[in-house]
Amino acid sequence: MTDLFSKIQEVTSLKGLAGHESQVRDYLRQAITPNVDRIETDGLGGLFGIKESSAPNAPRIMVAAHMDEVGFMVSEIKEDGTLRAVAIGGWNPLVLSSQRFNLITHSGQNLPLISGSVPPHFLRGQNGQASLPNVADIIFDGGFGDKAEAESFGIRPGDIIVPDSQAVLTANQKNVISKAWDNRFGILMVTQLLENLKDQQLGSTLIAGANVQEEVGLRGAQVSTTKFDPELFFAVDCSPAGDVYGDQGKIGDGTLLRFYDPGHVMLANMRDFLLTTAEEAGIKYQYYAAKGGTDAGAAHLQNSGVPSTTIGVCARYIHSHQTLYNMDDFYQAQAFLQAILKKLDRSTVDLIKNY
């Protein structure tokens, strides 16, 4: 078992939805505190370590993962003891039937649930064809006899429901299958970054940590970017791989040069800087035009405008119980991020911002 896989097992086992990121925040705080000068939080719960630079007029650089994963929140307890829920983050209803979940109550209890499905025996009047359910109609079942019994276990509306899945290695030992690589990838990237840079002097003040509530509209990035006022912003996030569908994003082909998404267009000077840095450092990378957004989309519009980009990898089948991704891609992304930060002094940042 590799050291990286052990760390992946640890971070992907954490449970944290938007607004309920305390497990992930506690892990991040403990991991990065020894490697930074101080820890600061914002009003929504984003947490960042500050590594000061002794360079004169050092630029402020922000590196931000996000803590939250996709899941559900209990909206109603039915009289028969089953639950209904609202989605927290984007879900394809096709991946929801007959899956295991953990329900975390207000008091911190961890209770097993499954999502319901309709057996073929009950579909004979529909020619054996099931219709695509609405997320609001998904039945979550913990085996409770009635509403009163469910409530006796401390279940209340607002409790969170998180996928139950264990990280495993694929047979070739190159890839991992787990939940929540979006975005425990980013959490692990930040902790490893700060550990590797602990004893190094940088030409910039580094603000590295994680935002909250990315999966519900990039909310935390708006708050943290306003608070810390960086000159450049680097989101660290996982994107969907399209390789098995004939689209961009192939696992094993390295980190992503994410030049476009619907909420963010990479600035030309940033693109040139990233390309030069990747080539000089021997980074394996691939071009990527995204169909979804990251915190860079919110950050670049804050204050007077913050040049931003996303440093990431791709993974198959994200926003589900079983995401498949490549471990070498992580190493490439980590090497890329370190190479970027080692080059970001005052003159380099001024060149990136020179329009």
Salt bridges, closest charged atoms under 4 A:
ASP3 OD2 - LYS7 NZ 3.02
GLU40 OE2 - ARG38 NE 2.84
GLU40 OE1 - LYS227 NZ 3.80
GLU52 OE2 - ARG38 NH1 2.72
ASP68 OD1 - HIS66 ND1 2.99
GLU69 OE1 - LYS179 NZ 3.06
GLU69 OE2 - ARG184 NH2 2.92
GLU76 OE2 - LYS78 NZ 3.35
ASP159 OD1 - HIS106 ND1 2.20
ASP164 OD2 - ARG100 NH2 3.48
ASP182 OD1 - HIS66 NE2 3.21
ASP182 OD2 - HIS319 NE2 3.01
GLU214 OE1 - HIS66 NE2 3.14
GLU215 OE2 - HIS66 NE2 3.86
GLU215 OE1 - HIS319 NE2 3.39
GLU231 OE2 - ARG346 NH2 2.60
GLU231 OE1 - LYS353 NZ 2.92
ASP237 OD2 - HIS66 NE2 3.41
ASP243 OD2 - ARG316 NH2 2.99
ASP247 OD2 - LYS291 NZ 2.82
ASP261 OD2 - ARG258 NH2 3.25
ASP272 OD1 - ARG271 NH2 3.04
GLU280 OE1 - LYS343 NZ 3.07
ASP350 OD1 - ARG346 NH1 2.85
